[in-house]
């Protein structure tokens, strides 16, 4: 290979590596978010019906609320 070819091969490898790292980062972010959502669902499902009513939820709404909630840094909404 010539030096020009080597330079292009290095560029393509690093671009490919960056894409792979980006995909891995997105996957890990999604997995972390999914774990938080599932933990929230478990926490809400552990509440009794009276407490759920007090906060304005029914059991049927738990998954929807947990998946549609948006959190801000520090866990506050």
PQR file with spaces between the fields and no chain letter, atoms N, CA, C, O and H, PARSE charges and radii, in Angstrom:
ATOM       1  N    UNK     1       0.835   -1.182    0.000 -0.4000 1.5000
ATOM       2  CA   UNK     1       0.000    0.000    0.000 -0.0000 2.0000
ATOM       3  C    UNK     1       0.876    1.241    0.000  0.5500 1.7000
ATOM       4  O    UNK     1       1.964    1.248    0.576 -0.5500 1.4000
ATOM       5  N    UNK     2       0.405    2.260   -0.633 -0.4000 1.5000
ATOM       6  CA   UNK     2       1.143    3.520   -0.634 -0.0000 2.0000
ATOM       7  C    UNK     2       0.794    4.308    0.617  0.5500 1.7000
ATOM       8  O    UNK     2      -0.130    3.959    1.351 -0.5500 1.4000
ATOM       9  H    UNK     2      -0.479    2.254   -1.101  0.4000 1.0000
ATOM      10  N    UNK     3       1.533    5.358    0.843 -0.4000 1.5000
ATOM      11  CA   UNK     3       1.256    6.185    2.033 -0.0000 2.0000
ATOM      12  C    UNK     3      -0.131    6.806    1.963  0.5500 1.7000
ATOM      13  O    UNK     3      -0.807    6.936    2.983 -0.5500 1.4000
ATOM      14  H    UNK     3       2.284    5.642    0.246  0.4000 1.0000
ATOM      15  N    UNK     4      -0.560    7.189    0.761 -0.4000 1.5000
ATOM      16  CA   UNK     4      -1.898    7.768    0.617 -0.0000 2.0000
ATOM      17  C    UNK     4      -2.949    6.730    0.992  0.5500 1.7000
ATOM      18  O    UNK     4      -3.925    7.044    1.673 -0.5500 1.4000
ATOM      19  H    UNK     4      -0.011    7.083   -0.068  0.4000 1.0000
ATOM      20  N    UNK     5      -2.747    5.498    0.546 -0.4000 1.5000
ATOM      21  CA   UNK     5      -3.699    4.432    0.880 -0.0000 2.0000
ATOM      22  C    UNK     5      -3.702    4.169    2.376  0.5500 1.7000
ATOM      23  O    UNK     5      -4.760    3.966    2.973 -0.5500 1.4000
ATOM      24  H    UNK     5      -1.954    5.243   -0.007  0.4000 1.0000
ATOM      25  N    UNK     6      -2.506    4.171    2.991 -0.4000 1.5000
ATOM      26  CA   UNK     6      -2.418    3.974    4.435 -0.0000 2.0000
ATOM      27  C    UNK     6      -3.186    5.061    5.182  0.5500 1.7000
ATOM      28  O    UNK     6      -3.903    4.788    6.144 -0.5500 1.4000
ATOM      29  H    UNK     6      -1.647    4.336    2.507  0.4000 1.0000
ATOM      30  N    UNK     7      -3.020    6.280    4.724 -0.4000 1.5000
ATOM      31  CA   UNK     7      -3.704    7.400    5.376 -0.0000 2.0000
ATOM      32  C    UNK     7      -5.218    7.242    5.259  0.5500 1.7000
ATOM      33  O    UNK     7      -5.944    7.477    6.225 -0.5500 1.4000
ATOM      34  H    UNK     7      -2.437    6.502    3.943  0.4000 1.0000
ATOM      35  N    UNK     8      -5.695    6.845    4.082 -0.4000 1.5000
ATOM      36  CA   UNK     8      -7.135    6.650    3.907 -0.0000 2.0000
ATOM      37  C    UNK     8      -7.630    5.479    4.749  0.5500 1.7000
ATOM      38  O    UNK     8      -8.703    5.568    5.345 -0.5500 1.4000
ATOM      39  H    UNK     8      -5.105    6.654    3.297  0.4000 1.0000
ATOM      40  N    UNK     9      -6.880    4.393    4.811 -0.4000 1.5000
ATOM      41  CA   UNK     9      -7.276    3.242    5.616 -0.0000 2.0000
ATOM      42  C    UNK     9      -7.375    3.636    7.090  0.5500 1.7000
ATOM      43  O    UNK     9      -8.311    3.232    7.778 -0.5500 1.4000
ATOM      44  H    UNK     9      -6.009    4.320    4.327  0.4000 1.0000
ATOM      45  N    UNK    10      -6.426    4.414    7.569 -0.4000 1.5000
ATOM      46  CA   UNK    10      -6.447    4.873    8.949 -0.0000 2.0000
ATOM      47  C    UNK    10      -7.667    5.756    9.196  0.5500 1.7000
ATOM      48  O    UNK    10      -8.321    5.643   10.233 -0.5500 1.4000
ATOM      49  H    UNK    10      -5.665    4.742    7.010  0.4000 1.0000
ATOM      50  N    UNK    11      -7.968    6.629    8.248 -0.4000 1.5000
ATOM      51  CA   UNK    11      -9.130    7.504    8.381 -0.0000 2.0000
ATOM      52  C    UNK    11     -10.405    6.672    8.472  0.5500 1.7000
ATOM      53  O    UNK    11     -11.237    6.902    9.349 -0.5500 1.4000
ATOM      54  H    UNK    11      -7.437    6.721    7.406  0.4000 1.0000
ATOM      55  N    UNK    12     -10.558    5.712    7.574 -0.4000 1.5000
ATOM      56  CA   UNK    12     -11.768    4.900    7.570 -0.0000 2.0000
ATOM      57  C    UNK    12     -11.878    4.040    8.828  0.5500 1.7000
ATOM      58  O    UNK    12     -12.974    3.857    9.358 -0.5500 1.4000
ATOM      59  H    UNK    12      -9.882    5.525    6.861  0.4000 1.0000
ATOM      60  N    UNK    13     -10.777    3.524    9.298 -0.4000 1.5000
ATOM      61  CA   UNK    13     -10.823    2.746   10.527 -0.0000 2.0000
ATOM      62  C    UNK    13     -11.232    3.610   11.713  0.5500 1.7000
ATOM      63  O    UNK    13     -12.046    3.204   12.542 -0.5500 1.4000
ATOM      64  H    UNK    13      -9.887    3.672    8.867  0.4000 1.0000
ATOM      65  N    UNK    14     -10.664    4.789   11.781 -0.4000 1.5000
ATOM      66  CA   UNK    14     -11.019    5.638   12.917 -0.0000 2.0000
ATOM      67  C    UNK    14     -12.465    6.121   12.808  0.5500 1.7000
ATOM      68  O    UNK    14     -13.145    6.253   13.825 -0.5500 1.4000
ATOM      69  H    UNK    14     -10.003    5.119   11.107  0.4000 1.0000
ATOM      70  N    UNK    15     -12.938    6.382   11.609 -0.4000 1.5000
ATOM      71  CA   UNK    15     -14.342    6.779   11.443 -0.0000 2.0000
ATOM      72  C    UNK    15     -15.251    5.616   11.826  0.5500 1.7000
ATOM      73  O    UNK    15     -16.277    5.805   12.480 -0.5500 1.4000
ATOM      74  H    UNK    15     -12.386    6.275   10.782  0.4000 1.0000
ATOM      75  N    UNK    16     -14.867    4.427   11.415 -0.4000 1.5000
ATOM      76  CA   UNK    16     -15.645    3.242   11.765 -0.0000 2.0000
ATOM      77  C    UNK    16     -15.628    3.026   13.277  0.5500 1.7000
ATOM      78  O    UNK    16     -16.653    2.708   13.880 -0.5500 1.4000
ATOM      79  H    UNK    16     -14.034    4.273   10.883  0.4000 1.0000
ATOM      80  N    UNK    17     -14.472    3.200   13.871 -0.4000 1.5000
ATOM      81  CA   UNK    17     -14.359    3.052   15.322 -0.0000 2.0000
ATOM      82  C    UNK    17     -15.211    4.076   16.043  0.5500 1.7000
ATOM      83  O    UNK    17     -15.848    3.765   17.049 -0.5500 1.4000
ATOM      84  H    UNK    17     -13.639    3.458   13.381  0.4000 1.0000
ATOM      85  N    UNK    18     -15.224    5.311   15.525 -0.4000 1.5000
ATOM      86  CA   UNK    18     -16.058    6.355   16.149 -0.0000 2.0000
ATOM      87  C    UNK    18     -17.529    5.992   16.057  0.5500 1.7000
ATOM      88  O    UNK    18     -18.277    6.182   17.016 -0.5500 1.4000
ATOM      89  H    UNK    18     -14.706    5.564   14.707  0.4000 1.0000
ATOM      90  N    UNK    19     -17.950    5.471   14.909 -0.4000 1.5000
ATOM      91  CA   UNK    19     -19.356    5.070   14.767 -0.0000 2.0000
ATOM      92  C    UNK    19     -19.690    3.936   15.736  0.5500 1.7000
ATOM      93  O    UNK    19     -20.744    3.947   16.372 -0.5500 1.4000
ATOM      94  H    UNK    19     -17.342    5.317   14.130  0.4000 1.0000
ATOM      95  N    UNK    20     -18.798    2.966   15.843 -0.4000 1.5000
ATOM      96  CA   UNK    20     -19.032    1.848   16.758 -0.0000 2.0000
ATOM      97  C    UNK    20     -19.109    2.333   18.198  0.5500 1.7000
ATOM      98  O    UNK    20     -19.972    1.899   18.961 -0.5500 1.4000
ATOM      99  H    UNK    20     -17.942    2.957   15.326  0.4000 1.0000
ATOM     100  N    UNK    21     -18.209    3.230   18.566 -0.4000 1.5000
ATOM     101  CA   UNK    21     -18.225    3.777   19.927 -0.0000 2.0000
ATOM     102  C    UNK    21     -19.508    4.555   20.174  0.5500 1.7000
ATOM     103  O    UNK    21     -20.089    4.482   21.257 -0.5500 1.4000
ATOM     104  H    UNK    21     -17.508    3.582   17.947  0.4000 1.0000
ATOM     105  N    UNK    22     -19.944    5.295   19.168 -0.4000 1.5000
ATOM     106  CA   UNK    22     -21.173    6.068   19.308 -0.0000 2.0000
ATOM     107  C    UNK    22     -22.373    5.131   19.479  0.5500 1.7000
ATOM     108  O    UNK    22     -23.245    5.377   20.312 -0.5500 1.4000
ATOM     109  H    UNK    22     -19.472    5.354   18.289  0.4000 1.0000
ATOM     110  N    UNK    23     -22.409    4.072   18.694 -0.4000 1.5000
ATOM     111  CA   UNK    23     -23.505    3.100   18.824 -0.0000 2.0000
ATOM     112  C    UNK    23     -23.484    2.441   20.202  0.5500 1.7000
ATOM     113  O    UNK    23     -24.524    2.258   20.833 -0.5500 1.4000
ATOM     114  H    UNK    23     -21.700    3.873   18.018  0.4000 1.0000
ATOM     115  N    UNK    24     -22.296    2.091   20.650 -0.4000 1.5000
ATOM     116  CA   UNK    24     -22.168    1.462   21.963 -0.0000 2.0000
ATOM     117  C    UNK    24     -22.611    2.419   23.065  0.5500 1.7000
ATOM     118  O    UNK    24     -23.291    2.013   24.008 -0.5500 1.4000
ATOM     119  H    UNK    24     -21.450    2.239   20.137  0.4000 1.0000
ATOM     120  N    UNK    25     -22.231    3.676   22.947 -0.4000 1.5000
ATOM     121  CA   UNK    25     -22.632    4.680   23.929 -0.0000 2.0000
ATOM     122  C    UNK    25     -24.148    4.832   23.957  0.5500 1.7000
ATOM     123  O    UNK    25     -24.752    4.884   25.029 -0.5500 1.4000
ATOM     124  H    UNK    25     -21.679    4.005   22.181  0.4000 1.0000
ATOM     125  N    UNK    26     -24.764    4.902   22.770 -0.4000 1.5000
ATOM     126  CA   UNK    26     -26.230    5.020   22.719 -0.0000 2.0000
ATOM     127  C    UNK    26     -26.908    3.797   23.322  0.5500 1.7000
ATOM     128  O    UNK    26     -27.904    3.920   24.035 -0.5500 1.4000
ATOM     129  H    UNK    26     -24.273    4.860   21.900  0.4000 1.0000
ATOM     130  N    UNK    27     -26.362    2.611   23.034 -0.4000 1.5000
ATOM     131  CA   UNK    27     -26.928    1.387   23.592 -0.0000 2.0000
ATOM     132  C    UNK    27     -26.827    1.384   25.114  0.5500 1.7000
ATOM     133  O    UNK    27     -27.791    1.051   25.803 -0.5500 1.4000
ATOM     134  H    UNK    27     -25.552    2.512   22.455  0.4000 1.0000
ATOM     135  N    UNK    28     -25.666    1.753   25.634 -0.4000 1.5000
ATOM     136  CA   UNK    28     -25.493    1.795   27.088 -0.0000 2.0000
ATOM     137  C    UNK    28     -26.405    2.836   27.726  0.5500 1.7000
ATOM     138  O    UNK    28     -26.958    2.593   28.798 -0.5500 1.4000
ATOM     139  H    UNK    28     -24.883    2.024   25.074  0.4000 1.0000
ATOM     140  N    UNK    29     -26.571    3.985   27.089 -0.4000 1.5000
ATOM     141  CA   UNK    29     -27.493    5.007   27.599 -0.0000 2.0000
ATOM     142  C    UNK    29     -28.919    4.468   27.635  0.5500 1.7000
ATOM     143  O    UNK    29     -29.649    4.684   28.603 -0.5500 1.4000
ATOM     144  H    UNK    29     -26.122    4.183   26.218  0.4000 1.0000
ATOM     145  N    UNK    30     -29.312    3.764   26.571 -0.4000 1.5000
ATOM     146  CA   UNK    30     -30.663    3.200   26.504 -0.0000 2.0000
ATOM     147  C    UNK    30     -30.848    2.155   27.608  0.5500 1.7000
ATOM     148  O    UNK    30     -31.883    2.127   28.274 -0.5500 1.4000
ATOM     149  H    UNK    30     -28.719    3.588   25.785  0.4000 1.0000
ATOM     150  N    UNK    31     -29.843    1.300   27.798 -0.4000 1.5000
ATOM     151  CA   UNK    31     -29.936    0.275   28.835 -0.0000 2.0000
ATOM     152  C    UNK    31     -30.058    0.892   30.227  0.5500 1.7000
ATOM     153  O    UNK    31     -30.842    0.425   31.052 -0.5500 1.4000
ATOM     154  H    UNK    31     -29.002    1.323   27.257  0.4000 1.0000
ATOM     155  N    UNK    32     -29.281    1.938   30.480 -0.4000 1.5000
ATOM     156  CA   UNK    32     -29.383    2.621   31.782 -0.0000 2.0000
ATOM     157  C    UNK    32     -30.771    3.228   31.978  0.5500 1.7000
ATOM     158  O    UNK    32     -31.362    3.120   33.053 -0.5500 1.4000
ATOM     159  H    UNK    32     -28.643    2.317   29.809  0.4000 1.0000
ATOM     160  N    UNK    33     -31.276    3.857   30.940 -0.4000 1.5000
ATOM     161  CA   UNK    33     -32.615    4.457   31.025 -0.0000 2.0000
ATOM     162  C    UNK    33     -33.669    3.379   31.244  0.5500 1.7000
ATOM     163  O    UNK    33     -34.588    3.563   32.041 -0.5500 1.4000
ATOM     164  H    UNK    33     -30.796    3.945   30.067  0.4000 1.0000
ATOM     165  N    UNK    34     -33.543    2.267   30.549 -0.4000 1.5000
ATOM     166  CA   UNK    34     -34.500    1.175   30.700 -0.0000 2.0000
ATOM     167  C    UNK    34     -34.472    0.613   32.123  0.5500 1.7000
ATOM     168  O    UNK    34     -35.521    0.291   32.681 -0.5500 1.4000
ATOM     169  H    UNK    34     -32.796    2.117   29.902  0.4000 1.0000
ATOM     170  N    UNK    35     -33.286    0.494   32.707 -0.4000 1.5000
ATOM     171  CA   UNK    35     -33.188    0.024   34.096 -0.0000 2.0000
ATOM     172  C    UNK    35     -33.880    0.988   35.044  0.5500 1.7000
ATOM     173  O    UNK    35     -34.574    0.560   35.966 -0.5500 1.4000
ATOM     174  H    UNK    35     -32.434    0.756   32.253  0.4000 1.0000
ATOM     175  N    UNK    36     -33.694    2.311   34.823 -0.4000 1.5000
ATOM     176  CA   UNK    36     -34.367    3.305   35.680 -0.0000 2.0000
ATOM     177  C    UNK    36     -35.881    3.213   35.526  0.5500 1.7000
ATOM     178  O    UNK    36     -36.615    3.287   36.512 -0.5500 1.4000
ATOM     179  H    UNK    36     -33.130    2.659   34.074  0.4000 1.0000
ATOM     180  N    UNK    37     -36.348    3.051   34.293 -0.4000 1.5000
ATOM     181  CA   UNK    37     -37.790    2.948   34.045 -0.0000 2.0000
ATOM     182  C    UNK    37     -38.359    1.725   34.750  0.5500 1.7000
ATOM     183  O    UNK    37     -39.387    1.812   35.421 -0.5500 1.4000
ATOM     184  H    UNK    37     -35.752    2.991   33.492  0.4000 1.0000
ATOM     185  N    UNK    38     -37.689    0.584   34.596 -0.4000 1.5000
ATOM     186  CA   UNK    38     -38.185   -0.646   35.220 -0.0000 2.0000
ATOM     187  C    UNK    38     -38.159   -0.557   36.734  0.5500 1.7000
ATOM     188  O    UNK    38     -39.040   -1.095   37.405 -0.5500 1.4000
ATOM     189  H    UNK    38     -36.853    0.513   34.050  0.4000 1.0000
ATOM     190  N    UNK    39     -37.160    0.116   37.275 -0.4000 1.5000
ATOM     191  CA   UNK    39     -37.118    0.308   38.729 -0.0000 2.0000
ATOM     192  C    UNK    39     -38.291    1.176   39.173  0.5500 1.7000
ATOM     193  O    UNK    39     -38.908    0.912   40.205 -0.5500 1.4000
ATOM     194  H    UNK    39     -36.444    0.553   36.731  0.4000 1.0000
ATOM     195  N    UNK    40     -38.597    2.208   38.395 -0.4000 1.5000
ATOM     196  CA   UNK    40     -39.749    3.055   38.709 -0.0000 2.0000
ATOM     197  C    UNK    40     -41.055    2.298   38.653  0.5500 1.7000
ATOM     198  O    UNK    40     -41.935    2.494   39.493 -0.5500 1.4000
ATOM     199  H    UNK    40     -38.096    2.423   37.557  0.4000 1.0000
ATOM     200  N    UNK    41     -41.180    1.435   37.665 -0.4000 1.5000
ATOM     201  CA   UNK    41     -42.389    0.610   37.553 -0.0000 2.0000
ATOM     202  C    UNK    41     -42.506   -0.308   38.765  0.5500 1.7000
ATOM     203  O    UNK    41     -43.583   -0.432   39.347 -0.5500 1.4000
ATOM     204  H    UNK    41     -40.466    1.276   36.984  0.4000 1.0000
ATOM     205  N    UNK    42     -41.412   -0.946   39.146 -0.4000 1.5000
ATOM     206  CA   UNK    42     -41.443   -1.825   40.336 -0.0000 2.0000
ATOM     207  C    UNK    42     -41.826   -1.044   41.590  0.5500 1.7000
ATOM     208  O    UNK    42     -42.615   -1.515   42.410 -0.5500 1.4000
ATOM     209  H    UNK    42     -40.537   -0.845   38.673  0.4000 1.0000
ATOM     210  N    UNK    43     -41.259    0.152   41.729 -0.4000 1.5000
ATOM     211  CA   UNK    43     -41.578    0.977   42.905 -0.0000 2.0000
ATOM     212  C    UNK    43     -43.057    1.337   42.941  0.5500 1.7000
ATOM     213  O    UNK    43     -43.698    1.247   43.989 -0.5500 1.4000
ATOM     214  H    UNK    43     -40.619    0.535   41.063  0.4000 1.0000
ATOM     215  N    UNK    44     -43.593    1.741   41.804 -0.4000 1.5000
ATOM     216  CA   UNK    44     -45.010    2.111   41.764 -0.0000 2.0000
ATOM     217  C    UNK    44     -45.911    0.897   41.966  0.5500 1.7000
ATOM     218  O    UNK    44     -46.939    0.990   42.638 -0.5500 1.4000
ATOM     219  H    UNK    44     -43.073    1.813   40.954  0.4000 1.0000
ATOM     220  N    UNK    45     -45.532   -0.236   41.390 -0.4000 1.5000
ATOM     221  CA   UNK    45     -46.336   -1.444   41.564 -0.0000 2.0000
ATOM     222  C    UNK    45     -46.341   -1.935   43.009  0.5500 1.7000
ATOM     223  O    UNK    45     -47.257   -2.651   43.415 -0.5500 1.4000
ATOM     224  H    UNK    45     -44.698   -0.312   40.844  0.4000 1.0000
ATOM     225  N    UNK    46     -45.335   -1.559   43.782 -0.4000 1.5000
ATOM     226  CA   UNK    46     -45.267   -1.973   45.186 -0.0000 2.0000
ATOM     227  C    UNK    46     -46.226   -1.164   46.068  0.5500 1.7000
ATOM     228  O    UNK    46     -46.516   -1.563   47.196 -0.5500 1.4000
ATOM     229  H    UNK    46     -44.591   -0.978   43.452  0.4000 1.0000
ATOM     230  N    UNK    47     -46.710   -0.042   45.562 -0.4000 1.5000
ATOM     231  CA   UNK    47     -47.626    0.789   46.341 -0.0000 2.0000
ATOM     232  C    UNK    47     -49.015    0.154   46.381  0.5500 1.7000
ATOM     233  O    UNK    47     -49.422   -0.535   45.445 -0.5500 1.4000
ATOM     234  H    UNK    47     -46.475    0.281   44.646  0.4000 1.0000
ATOM     235  N    UNK    48     -49.733    0.395   47.469 -0.4000 1.5000
ATOM     236  CA   UNK    48     -51.099   -0.119   47.541 -0.0000 2.0000
ATOM     237  C    UNK    48     -52.034    0.779   46.731  0.5500 1.7000
ATOM     238  O    UNK    48     -51.670    1.894   46.355 -0.5500 1.4000
ATOM     239  H    UNK    48     -49.403    0.955   48.229  0.4000 1.0000
ATOM     240  N    UNK    49     -53.234    0.281   46.471 -0.4000 1.5000
ATOM     241  CA   UNK    49     -54.187    1.009   45.620 -0.0000 2.0000
ATOM     242  C    UNK    49     -54.558    2.373   46.201  0.5500 1.7000
ATOM     243  O    UNK    49     -54.732    3.342   45.462 -0.5500 1.4000
ATOM     244  H    UNK    49     -53.529   -0.624   46.777  0.4000 1.0000
ATOM     245  N    UNK    50     -54.678    2.441   47.519 -0.4000 1.5000
ATOM     246  CA   UNK    50     -55.033    3.715   48.156 -0.0000 2.0000
ATOM     247  C    UNK    50     -53.953    4.768   47.895  0.5500 1.7000
ATOM     248  O    UNK    50     -54.263    5.909   47.552 -0.5500 1.4000
ATOM     249  H    UNK    50     -54.536    1.654   48.119  0.4000 1.0000
ATOM     250  N    UNK    51     -52.698    4.386   48.056 -0.4000 1.5000
ATOM     251  CA   UNK    51     -51.600    5.326   47.821 -0.0000 2.0000
ATOM     252  C    UNK    51     -51.545    5.735   46.349  0.5500 1.7000
ATOM     253  O    UNK    51     -51.314    6.903   46.034 -0.5500 1.4000
ATOM     254  H    UNK    51     -52.446    3.459   48.334  0.4000 1.0000
ATOM     255  N    UNK    52     -51.755    4.782   45.457 -0.4000 1.5000
ATOM     256  CA   UNK    52     -51.781    5.118   44.021 -0.0000 2.0000
ATOM     257  C    UNK    52     -52.894    6.126   43.734  0.5500 1.7000
ATOM     258  O    UNK    52     -52.690    7.086   42.990 -0.5500 1.4000
ATOM     259  H    UNK    52     -51.942    3.833   45.712  0.4000 1.0000
ATOM     260  N    UNK    53     -54.060    5.908   44.322 -0.4000 1.5000
ATOM     261  CA   UNK    53     -55.173    6.860   44.139 -0.0000 2.0000
ATOM     262  C    UNK    53     -54.797    8.237   44.663  0.5500 1.7000
ATOM     263  O    UNK    53     -55.131    9.251   44.050 -0.5500 1.4000
ATOM     264  H    UNK    53     -54.225    5.128   44.927  0.4000 1.0000
ATOM     265  N    UNK    54     -54.099    8.276   45.798 -0.4000 1.5000
ATOM     266  CA   UNK    54     -53.674    9.557   46.377 -0.0000 2.0000
ATOM     267  C    UNK    54     -52.780   10.353   45.434  0.5500 1.7000
ATOM     268  O    UNK    54     -52.832   11.583   45.411 -0.5500 1.4000
ATOM     269  H    UNK    54     -53.828    7.452   46.296  0.4000 1.0000
ATOM     270  N    UNK    55     -51.959    9.648   44.654 -0.4000 1.5000
ATOM     271  CA   UNK    55     -51.086   10.372   43.725 -0.0000 2.0000
ATOM     272  C    UNK    55     -51.684   10.448   42.321  0.5500 1.7000
ATOM     273  O    UNK    55     -51.027   10.889   41.378 -0.5500 1.4000
ATOM     274  H    UNK    55     -51.917    8.649   44.673  0.4000 1.0000
ATOM     275  N    UNK    56     -52.945   10.011   42.195 -0.4000 1.5000
ATOM     276  CA   UNK    56     -53.667   10.177   40.936 -0.0000 2.0000
ATOM     277  C    UNK    56     -53.387    9.128   39.885  0.5500 1.7000
ATOM     278  O    UNK    56     -53.484    9.407   38.690 -0.5500 1.4000
ATOM     279  H    UNK    56     -53.479    9.653   42.962  0.4000 1.0000
ATOM     280  N    UNK    57     -53.040    7.920   40.310 -0.4000 1.5000
ATOM     281  CA   UNK    57     -52.745    6.855   39.353 -0.0000 2.0000
ATOM     282  C    UNK    57     -53.604    5.632   39.601  0.5500 1.7000
ATOM     283  O    UNK    57     -54.065    5.386   40.715 -0.5500 1.4000
ATOM     284  H    UNK    57     -52.962    7.693   41.280  0.4000 1.0000
ATOM     285  N    UNK    58     -53.805    4.882   38.548 -0.4000 1.5000
ATOM     286  CA   UNK    58     -54.375    3.543   38.668 -0.0000 2.0000
ATOM     287  C    UNK    58     -53.285    2.555   38.276  0.5500 1.7000
ATOM     288  O    UNK    58     -52.291    2.936   37.657 -0.5500 1.4000
ATOM     289  H    UNK    58     -53.430    5.082   37.643  0.4000 1.0000
ATOM     290  N    UNK    59     -53.469    1.300   38.631 -0.4000 1.5000
ATOM     291  CA   UNK    59     -52.472    0.286   38.270 -0.0000 2.0000
ATOM     292  C    UNK    59     -52.292    0.202   36.759  0.5500 1.7000
ATOM     293  O    UNK    59     -51.188   -0.062   36.283 -0.5500 1.4000
ATOM     294  H    UNK    59     -54.277    0.991   39.133  0.4000 1.0000
ATOM     295  N    UNK    60     -53.345    0.420   36.011 -0.4000 1.5000
ATOM     296  CA   UNK    60     -53.274    0.335   34.554 -0.0000 2.0000
ATOM     297  C    UNK    60     -52.395    1.439   33.957  0.5500 1.7000
ATOM     298  O    UNK    60     -51.892    1.294   32.843 -0.5500 1.4000
ATOM     299  H    UNK    60     -54.242    0.634   36.398  0.4000 1.0000
ATOM     300  N    UNK    61     -52.210    2.525   34.683 -0.4000 1.5000
ATOM     301  CA   UNK    61     -51.438    3.658   34.169 -0.0000 2.0000
ATOM     302  C    UNK    61     -49.948    3.616   34.533  0.5500 1.7000
ATOM     303  O    UNK    61     -49.169    4.422   34.025 -0.5500 1.4000
ATOM     304  H    UNK    61     -52.618    2.643   35.588  0.4000 1.0000
ATOM     305  N    UNK    62     -49.554    2.703   35.389 -0.4000 1.5000
ATOM     306  CA   UNK    62     -48.184    2.701   35.914 -0.0000 2.0000
ATOM     307  C    UNK    62     -47.137    2.648   34.811  0.5500 1.7000
ATOM     308  O    UNK    62     -46.253    3.503   34.770 -0.5500 1.4000
ATOM     309  H    UNK    62     -50.188    2.048   35.801  0.4000 1.0000
ATOM     310  N    UNK    63     -47.210    1.675   33.924 -0.4000 1.5000
ATOM     311  CA   UNK    63     -46.187    1.524   32.877 -0.0000 2.0000
ATOM     312  C    UNK    63     -46.149    2.748   31.970  0.5500 1.7000
ATOM     313  O    UNK    63     -45.076    3.223   31.598 -0.5500 1.4000
ATOM     314  H    UNK    63     -47.928    0.979   33.958  0.4000 1.0000
ATOM     315  N    UNK    64     -47.328    3.252   31.618 -0.4000 1.5000
ATOM     316  CA   UNK    64     -47.371    4.426   30.738 -0.0000 2.0000
ATOM     317  C    UNK    64     -46.715    5.638   31.407  0.5500 1.7000
ATOM     318  O    UNK    64     -45.920    6.344   30.786 -0.5500 1.4000
ATOM     319  H    UNK    64     -48.199    2.865   31.920  0.4000 1.0000
ATOM     320  N    UNK    65     -47.049    5.866   32.648 -0.4000 1.5000
ATOM     321  CA   UNK    65     -46.495    7.007   33.374 -0.0000 2.0000
ATOM     322  C    UNK    65     -44.983    6.865   33.525  0.5500 1.7000
ATOM     323  O    UNK    65     -44.245    7.830   33.323 -0.5500 1.4000
ATOM     324  H    UNK    65     -47.695    5.293   33.152  0.4000 1.0000
ATOM     325  N    UNK    66     -44.524    5.676   33.875 -0.4000 1.5000
ATOM     326  CA   UNK    66     -43.087    5.456   34.069 -0.0000 2.0000
ATOM     327  C    UNK    66     -42.323    5.642   32.762  0.5500 1.7000
ATOM     328  O    UNK    66     -41.217    6.183   32.765 -0.5500 1.4000
ATOM     329  H    UNK    66     -45.124    4.893   34.039  0.4000 1.0000
ATOM     330  N    UNK    67     -42.894    5.202   31.654 -0.4000 1.5000
ATOM     331  CA   UNK    67     -42.204    5.305   30.373 -0.0000 2.0000
ATOM     332  C    UNK    67     -42.303    6.698   29.750  0.5500 1.7000
ATOM     333  O    UNK    67     -41.466    7.060   28.923 -0.5500 1.4000
ATOM     334  H    UNK    67     -43.792    4.762   31.652  0.4000 1.0000
ATOM     335  N    UNK    68     -43.286    7.463   30.122 -0.4000 1.5000
ATOM     336  CA   UNK    68     -43.436    8.785   29.511 -0.0000 2.0000
ATOM     337  C    UNK    68     -42.886    9.907   30.383  0.5500 1.7000
ATOM     338  O    UNK    68     -42.827   11.056   29.945 -0.5500 1.4000
ATOM     339  H    UNK    68     -43.966    7.169   30.793  0.4000 1.0000
ATOM     340  N    UNK    69     -42.484    9.587   31.612 -0.4000 1.5000
ATOM     341  CA   UNK    69     -41.950   10.602   32.521 -0.0000 2.0000
ATOM     342  C    UNK    69     -40.607   11.114   32.010  0.5500 1.7000
ATOM     343  O    UNK    69     -39.809   10.350   31.465 -0.5500 1.4000
ATOM     344  H    UNK    69     -42.533    8.654   31.968  0.4000 1.0000
ATOM     345  N    UNK    70     -40.370   12.373   32.185 -0.4000 1.5000
ATOM     346  CA   UNK    70     -39.097   12.989   31.817 -0.0000 2.0000
ATOM     347  C    UNK    70     -38.446   13.464   33.098  0.5500 1.7000
ATOM     348  O    UNK    70     -39.067   14.160   33.901 -0.5500 1.4000
ATOM     349  H    UNK    70     -41.018   12.993   32.628  0.4000 1.0000
ATOM     350  N    UNK    71     -37.203   13.087   33.285 -0.4000 1.5000
ATOM     351  CA   UNK    71     -36.511   13.550   34.486 -0.0000 2.0000
ATOM     352  C    UNK    71     -35.455   14.572   34.123  0.5500 1.7000
ATOM     353  O    UNK    71     -34.968   14.625   32.994 -0.5500 1.4000
ATOM     354  H    UNK    71     -36.698   12.521   32.633  0.4000 1.0000
ATOM     355  N    UNK    72     -35.123   15.360   35.085 -0.4000 1.5000
ATOM     356  CA   UNK    72     -34.073   16.364   34.913 -0.0000 2.0000
ATOM     357  C    UNK    72     -32.896   15.965   35.790  0.5500 1.7000
ATOM     358  O    UNK    72     -33.046   15.086   36.638 -0.5500 1.4000
ATOM     359  H    UNK    72     -35.518   15.317   36.003  0.4000 1.0000
ATOM     360  N    UNK    73     -31.758   16.565   35.621 -0.4000 1.5000
ATOM     361  CA   UNK    73     -30.626   16.229   36.490 -0.0000 2.0000
ATOM     362  C    UNK    73     -31.008   16.332   37.960  0.5500 1.7000
ATOM     363  O    UNK    73     -31.689   17.273   38.368 -0.5500 1.4000
ATOM     364  H    UNK    73     -31.637   17.279   34.932  0.4000 1.0000
ATOM     365  N    UNK    74     -30.579   15.387   38.731 -0.4000 1.5000
ATOM     366  CA   UNK    74     -30.924   15.379   40.145 -0.0000 2.0000
ATOM     367  C    UNK    74     -32.198   14.609   40.415  0.5500 1.7000
ATOM     368  O    UNK    74     -32.602   14.473   41.570 -0.5500 1.4000
ATOM     369  H    UNK    74     -30.025   14.622   38.400  0.4000 1.0000
ATOM     370  N    UNK    75     -32.842   14.099   39.371 -0.4000 1.5000
ATOM     371  CA   UNK    75     -34.036   13.296   39.535 -0.0000 2.0000
ATOM     372  C    UNK    75     -35.302   14.081   39.745  0.5500 1.7000
ATOM     373  O    UNK    75     -36.359   13.489   39.968 -0.5500 1.4000
ATOM     374  H    UNK    75     -32.513   14.209   38.433  0.4000 1.0000
ATOM     375  N    UNK    76     -35.233   15.394   39.683 -0.4000 1.5000
ATOM     376  CA   UNK    76     -36.442   16.213   39.876 -0.0000 2.0000
ATOM     377  C    UNK    76     -37.083   16.483   38.538  0.5500 1.7000
ATOM     378  O    UNK    76     -36.409   16.542   37.510 -0.5500 1.4000
ATOM     379  H    UNK    76     -34.375   15.874   39.502  0.4000 1.0000
ATOM     380  N    UNK    77     -38.398   16.649   38.560 -0.4000 1.5000
ATOM     381  CA   UNK    77     -39.136   16.928   37.331 -0.0000 2.0000
ATOM     382  C    UNK    77     -39.458   18.387   37.252  0.5500 1.7000
ATOM     383  O    UNK    77     -40.081   18.830   36.287 -0.5500 1.4000
ATOM     384  H    UNK    77     -38.946   16.601   39.396  0.4000 1.0000
